[in-house]
Amino acid sequence: MAFTRSRVRSPSAPQIPTRDPSDLPFYVYILESHVDGSLYTGQTSHLCDRLTSHNKGWVQSTKAKRPYPLVYFEVFTTRSQAMWREWELKKKWNTDRKKRLIRTFDKSKITCLIGSSTNSSNP
């Protein structure tokens, strides 16, 4: 007798919880080097952890020009939205246009999100 899997879940089977977008938002962020003013654009679901990684030298592409304080971010509910916006900022926006975007950004949002002590991490 061959074993076949039931396609119907039993009522006692554990349910996989669905992800609430408010629990884990996705961020597109821009960092600006204190060394030469160069910009780095990325996306993540853990912004504070990612910022720490950049400023501790754990990210190869930003290691040489630390520190990199956060100067801009946007919040998205899905990773695909964040990845699309990251691509757009990297490929369609030049540095001058990004710097204009940064100048118009409300910096108090950064302090509210991550606090002032995390924003200016030393290398």
C-alpha positions in Angstrom: 0.0 0.0 0.0 1.5 3.4 -1.1 1.6 6.3 1.3 -0.2 9.4 0.0 -0.2 12.8 1.6 -3.5 14.4 2.5 -4.1 17.7 0.7 -6.4 18.9 3.5 -4.9 20.2 6.6 -6.3 18.9 9.8 -7.8 21.5 12.2 -5.1 20.8 14.8 -2.2 21.4 12.4 -0.2 24.5 13.3 -1.0 27.5 11.3 1.9 29.5 9.8 1.5 33.1 10.9 1.2 35.7 8.2 3.6 38.6 8.3 2.1 41.9 9.4 3.7 44.6 7.3 3.8 47.0 10.3 6.0 44.5 12.2 8.8 44.5 9.8 8.9 47.3 7.3 11.5 47.5 4.5 13.7 50.6 4.1 15.6 52.2 1.2 18.3 54.3 2.7 21.1 56.7 1.7 24.3 57.1 3.6 26.8 59.9 3.1 30.5 59.5 3.9 32.1 61.9 6.2 35.4 61.3 4.4 34.5 62.6 0.9 30.8 63.1 0.8 30.2 60.0 -1.4 26.7 58.5 -1.2 25.7 54.8 -0.7 22.2 53.6 -1.4 20.8 50.3 -0.1 17.7 48.5 1.2 17.1 46.4 4.2 14.5 45.3 6.7 16.7 46.0 9.7 17.9 49.5 9.3 19.7 50.0 12.6 21.6 46.7 12.3 22.5 47.5 8.7 23.8 51.0 9.7 25.9 49.4 12.4 27.4 47.0 9.9 28.3 49.8 7.5 30.0 51.8 10.3 31.9 48.9 11.8 33.5 48.1 8.5 31.6 44.8 7.9 30.4 46.0 4.4 33.1 45.9 1.8 31.7 48.7 -0.3 31.6 51.2 2.5 34.5 50.1 4.6 37.1 52.5 3.4 35.1 55.8 3.8 33.6 55.4 7.2 31.8 56.8 9.1 28.6 56.8 7.0 25.7 58.5 8.9 22.2 57.9 7.7 21.0 61.0 5.7 17.8 59.7 4.0 15.3 56.8 4.1 12.0 55.7 2.8 9.7 53.0 4.3 7.9 50.3 2.2 5.6 47.4 3.1 7.2 44.8 0.8 10.7 44.0 -0.2 9.9 44.2 -3.9 8.8 47.8 -3.5 12.0 48.6 -1.6 14.2 46.8 -4.2 12.5 48.7 -7.0 13.0 52.1 -5.3 16.7 51.2 -4.6 17.2 50.3 -8.2 15.5 53.5 -9.3 17.7 55.7 -7.0 20.9 53.9 -8.1 20.2 53.8 -11.8 18.0 56.7 -12.6 19.2 59.3 -10.1 22.5 61.1 -10.3 24.4 62.3 -7.3 23.2 65.9 -7.6 19.6 64.8 -7.7 20.1 62.5 -4.7 21.7 65.4 -2.7 18.7 67.6 -3.5 16.4 64.8 -2.2 18.5 64.6 1.0 18.4 68.4 1.5 14.6 68.4 1.5 14.3 65.4 3.8 13.1 66.0 7.4 16.1 65.0 9.5 13.9 64.7 12.6 12.6 61.4 11.1 16.1 59.9 11.5 16.3 60.7 15.1 12.8 59.4 15.7 13.6 56.1 13.9 17.1 55.3 15.3 18.0 57.9 17.8 20.8 60.4 17.7 23.5 58.1 19.2 23.2 55.4 16.5 23.2 57.9 13.6 26.8 59.1 14.0 28.6 55.8 14.8 32.4 56.1 15.0 34.5 53.6 13.0 
